[in-house]
Amino acid sequence: MDNTKAAKLTAGELAHCWEQLMNNSMSNVVLEYLTLTSEQEEVKSLCSEAGSISKSAVQFFESVLRSENYPIPKGFNIKDDLNPNAPKMYTDVFILFYLNNLSKIGMSLTSMALSDSVREDIRNFFHEQLKNLSSLFERTTTILLEKGVFVRPPSITSTHETNPIADKGFLGNFFNDNRELTAREANELHKNVFMNYIGKNLLIGFIQSTSNQQLMSLLQHGKELSINIIDKLGDILVQNDLPISMTWDTNVLDGKTSPFSDKLISYLLDQLNRDGIASYGYSAAVSIRKDLKTTYAKIIADVYQYEENIKTFMIKNEWLEKPPVALNRDKLAQD
């Protein structure tokens, strides 16, 4: 079995290296800003730690792509995409929530990348990256708990029975259902509400600081979409007498100067949508109630349309970089 660095990258390895290079180059800029504007030393230390994880990823993926003679995407950098003089936009508590969510998404994407990888050097890197992200998750969770601001998912009172499902009515119907939520269904609803609160607050900061009217329109649309998702999923929890997450609108300060380039904000907006679609798809898959599956399907359809609007805006401004694609053999033969 060939585990050497000389082995050609598989399609999965190439895709993950390219995507994670783009994502981490963006995160590196965002985390630099959060490091500069965080006030508490423990929060600043966590931002710096997260930034180190992103920097090491950028360096590794660039070296892998170079060894394959594959062009390095421009991505993002501090010189072009960060305004270091921008005032503080988010409170330290929100930064902690952002880092916590970032670590969870990072663990999910890195686990997938690890399972798709064959080359030993790439597997070793993703394994180490997973440990670093897990450490960041542990530290941010601990600090949020210590500060008494961590929002726990709802607890349910179980019947403590393990009987088999005897009635197909347990599946419910596609439009509404009175059957109580399973533990998994309740957790997925809460997780997606929480994720949209974070996204909504990020967008509030961008809306109040951008001068690009087209981008502002996209951001407003995204904020409204998040509110709609929070309402839809939150109502299901309320109907089942389960608490929904608190709001954190007060964690956005009054800064009017944008800390990031319009290009970076657009990419971050697109990434939030991709992360959302992945989360809603998983939630639909593990939910048993048919009405929940229908709800998630409708949300995915709305987010898909919004994602197309974002990508159209990015293409118009020549900001959307082309990912690795297979050769068009027919076209090659004609040239």
Secondary structure, DSSP 4 states (H G I P E B T S, - for coil): ---STTSPPPHHHHHHHHHHHHHHHHHHHHHHHHHHH--SHHHHHHHHHHHHHHHHHHHHHHHHHHHTTPPPP----HHHHB-TTPPP-B-HHHHHHHHHHHHHHHHHHHHHHHHT--SHHHHHHHHHHHHHHHHHHHHHHHHHHHTT---PPPP-------PPP--GGGG--SS---SPPPHHHHHHHHHHHHHHHHHHHHHHHHHTT---HHHHHHHHHHHHHHHHHHHHHHHHHHHTT-PPPPP-GGGB----S-SB-HHHHHHHHHHHHHHHHHHHHHHHHH---HHHHHHHHHHHHHHHHHHHHHHHHHHHTT--PPPP----HHHHHH-
